[in-house]
Amino acid sequence: MSDRTRGDLLILLAAFIWGVAFYYQKIAMLQMGPLLFLGIRGAVAALALLPFAFVEQRRICHRRVHDGVPDAVAGAGFFQRSIVPFGLLAGVIFFLAGSTQQTGLVTASITNTGFLTALYVVVTPFLFWIVRRQRPGRVTWISVGLAFLGVWGLSGGALASFSRGDILVACSSVFWACLIIVSGQSSRHAQPLSYTCVQFVVVAVLGLLAASILEVIEYQAIRAALVPILYVGVLSSAFTFGLMAIAMQSVPAPRASIILSMETVFAALAGYLFLGERLPGVAWLGAGLILLAVFMVQRSRD
C-alpha cells in the first residue's frame, strides 16, 4: 500500500469518526446541558493531548539547543510563547462554535447538523476576503448560490420550517470558518499538538465556567453520558488530530479537505441507522447541493 493510499484511508477514518460524533453529541444532550458537555469534552481532549504536546515541546527545545538558540534550555518542557496566543484565540473561537453547534443539536437532527456545519467551507473564502483582502473567485460565488439553494432544500423548501437548532448550527459554521483561519496562521509555528492542547484547555475552562453559571451540574448525568464524552473527547477531538497530522505528510491539503467532506455523509448515515432520521426528496436534493458547493470550493484554484 502506497503512502498516499494509506494517508487517504486515515483521513477517511477521521471523517467517519467526526461524522459519527454528531450522534454521540446528540444523545449526550439527553443527560446534560450543551455547555457542560463542551467543557468536559475540552478537558478530556486536553488531557489526552498533553503528553504528546509535552514531547513536541521537548523536541523543539532540543532542536533549538542544537541550533545554538539562547535560553532554549530554559523553555524545555513548556509551551513556546509564540504558540500560546494562537491557542488562546482558537480556544475562544472553538468555544463559540462548539457551544452554538451543541446547543443547536438539542433540537436539530444529526443529518441537518452534518450538512449545515459543512457550510464553513463556503464561508471561509469570504472571511479571507475580509481579513486578508483576498477576493473570492467566480467558482466561490457560484458555490454560495448552490449552498443557499441547498439550505432552502434542506429546510423542505421553506426556510421558516427550520428549527431554532438548525439556525444555530448554520450560524456555528461562521465560527468554524474563523477557526480554520486562525489554525492556518498558527501552522507556521509547526507546533500542532501544543496549539491544539492549549485550545482545548481554553474550551474546558470556558465551558465548565459557563456551565456552572447557566446549567445544573449533576455527576450522575456525567456518568450516564460517559461513552459520548469519551468518544467525542478522545476519538473525535484528540485521536483524529493525530490521524490528520500523520496523513497530511503524504496527502495534499486540497485532497484531504475533499475526503473530509465525507463527514457529512457519515453523519447522515449515523442519523439514519441509529435514530431513524429520514429526509424528504427535496431535503436530500438540498443536502446534495450543499455537498456540491463544498466540493467546488475545495477544488477551486480561484
C-alpha angles and dihedrals in degrees: 000000000000123000090246092054092046090050092050091052092049091052090047088052090052090051090050092051092048093047094051089044089074088065092054091044088053098049092044087066088068088068108032146008122278095245094052091048091049092049094050090044089055093048093050092047093048092050091048092051098041098085091049092046089051091053090048091053092048090052091050092049093048090051090051090050090051089050091050097246110168117248092007092134092055091062096048113132096011131093114273109246091233093069100041098078091051091049092049093049092045090051092054091048092046089052091052092046096042096045092048093048095042092050089049091052090065089078105009120090121245090242094054091044092055095051097039093049089054088066087086087082090061094042096051098073090054092051087051087053090056097041103032101022090238104148114219116246129237094270091056092052090050089049091054090055091049091047091052091050088047093054089048090052093044088056089058094258095303120080089200088070092064112111123233086254092056090052092049092049091050089050091051089063088071091057091045088053089052089051090053090055094048091047090051091053092048093052092079088070090059095219102118098154094047092046092051093045092053089046093056092045088059091046090052094049095046094042096049093043092050091045092052089056103037106026141048112251115211120175092208088059091052091051091048090053095045095116095053090044093052093043094051097035099044107022104028098035108029110016096047090052089059090049091052093048090055096041095048089063089074105019122071115238096245091053091046093052091052092052090047089059086075084078088085092053092049090049090053090047091051090051091049096047102036104031103022093239114175131188128204118239096263090052092053088050089053092048089051092051091052090050090048090051090051092050092049094052093046094049095042119109094192 
